[in-house]
Amino acid sequence: MKETIYITGHKNPDSDSICAALAYAEYKNANGDINAVPVRLGEINRETKFILEYFGVEAPVFMETVRLSVEDLNFDKVAPVSPDISMGIALELMKKNNVNSLPVVDENEQLIGIVTISDIVESYIDVWDNTILGRSGTSIDNIIDTLSANPVNIPKNMKPLSGKLLVLAMEPRSVVEYIEEKDIVICGDRKDVQELAINNDISLMIITGNVKIDEEIINLAKKKDAAMILTPYDTFTTSRLISQSVPIKHVMTTDNLIVFSYDDLVDDVKLQMSQTRYRSYPVIDDDNRVVGLISRYHLISSMRKKVILVDHNERSQSIDGLEECEILEIVDHHRVADVFTGNPIYFRNEPVGSTSTIIASILFENGRRPSKKMAGVLAAAIISDTLLFKSPTSTNTDKIVLERLARIADLDVDKFAMEMFKAGTSLVGKTPQELLTQDFKAFTIGEDKIGIAQVYTMDPDSLKDMKSDLISLMEERAKEYGYSIFILMLTDIFAQASEMVVVGHNKELVAQAFGKKLISNSFYAQGVLSRKKQVVPPITNALLN
């Protein structure tokens, strides 16, 4: 079975984050020994959607957390059973599947109970009276299966098995003192005892030892509607085994059942298990159907999920539960931040304009050529992250790699870039909430938490009518999440400038860092396009000096 590795970009993913994950997963999967799964940590933006549709590539699956859930564990895949099966069959199934419990479901496949070895053992210890078969609703089929019996006569209108269970090991004159209508009797080959029992309107006769049964007795049983079966076991063994024909519904646990679903987190499961003493717990799927059993052993033997981070190396920007998984690699072009690992890993960090530039370089360095689709996806991400080389983070390496990818993808870079930016920067129908979350990153500088959202647009004037709403929402977010500075960069790609909308108790400091004054919570920053290279550094200097 291939090992699964999740490749993920950062939260509020941009095109580079999504495209880098897709391309690196394709590269890893080509090796054939792992199952690399590209995932995303949020909704894709309009630009990324345009890229994926243009090249016919599916978006990565959404993943909320890498914390282990029940679905990730190798729990016992045990089929549920009917409440009418015998305890004997239940024991055989437990032995066959090497489990200590069985989930019990009704005719609609919904859980109604659980039966354990302890339930069955305790039932044997209990002193059952000789009416147990009737009280428990034991069926003739259960008795036949338990005793490996052959049916000799099963009447169409069979009498209920509601009487006593008797072993007829006595003289006929003594039998009459005990036997009653609807009783279940175990006897040997004595014809006189058999005849007497049938004439007393018993419900079932169990004849032991596979003896030959007289035809007169069989005919009498048919006449009296008495069921008759023949078992190969001797009388003692038959008497000992027959209690195993009692249906499990008579001994199963039905109250206070604890059930876990696929998406229950392992940490929560551990807590609930620590507060109870059951050996196994049913697991249900999304349709509330039982799919197996989980025990403490499965929690102890669980493995951590494995991840590769692309386009980020900061915990606040990464997937929930990162501290509980195993990080195998990091490929990034941002500053080195605060992701910690327990073991040495492959860490590649280069001062280029796009993580996709690094991913493409890895492919080329290893003699690999991306598919035409994936070459287009990587090229689009480089165009996006470098703003077609208008961003100060752009490097000559980005240009060289883009040219090579464009040849593979047969892509007209300038024409494609215009279409992509136009599709991606359209603000028609956008809400303030969407503008503040579609490309948002949080940074920690000393004791200060900084939030920076960036919106690229060819039509910044379209935001004038919602500016007051944007500022109000930014102030709410700053207060809610404790940001001393919250910035919205309205970046005009072709004017190569950004309007900086700022809130927070340190907002004046931001304007001062750029040699500007705040007017209505904003200032115009010519030539400022990069959040990473042109915004975070001067703010860092202003806060720490």
Helices and strands as residue ranges (DSSP letters): E 3-8, H 15-29, E 34-40, H 46-55, E 61-62, G 70-72, H 87-97, E 101-105, E 111-116, H 117-125, H 132-136, H 140-146, E 150-153, E 165-167, H 172-175, E 184-187, H 191-199, E 204-207, H 215-223, E 227-230, H 235-241, G 242-245, G 248-250, E 260-261, H 266-274, E 281-284, E 290-294, H 296-300, E 306-310, G 315-317, G 322-324, E 326-332, E 346-349, H 355-365, H 372-386, H 396-409, H 413-424, H 432-437, E 440-445, E 448-457, G 460-466, H 467-481, E 485-492, E 497-503, H 507-513, E 522-526, I 531-535, H 536-544
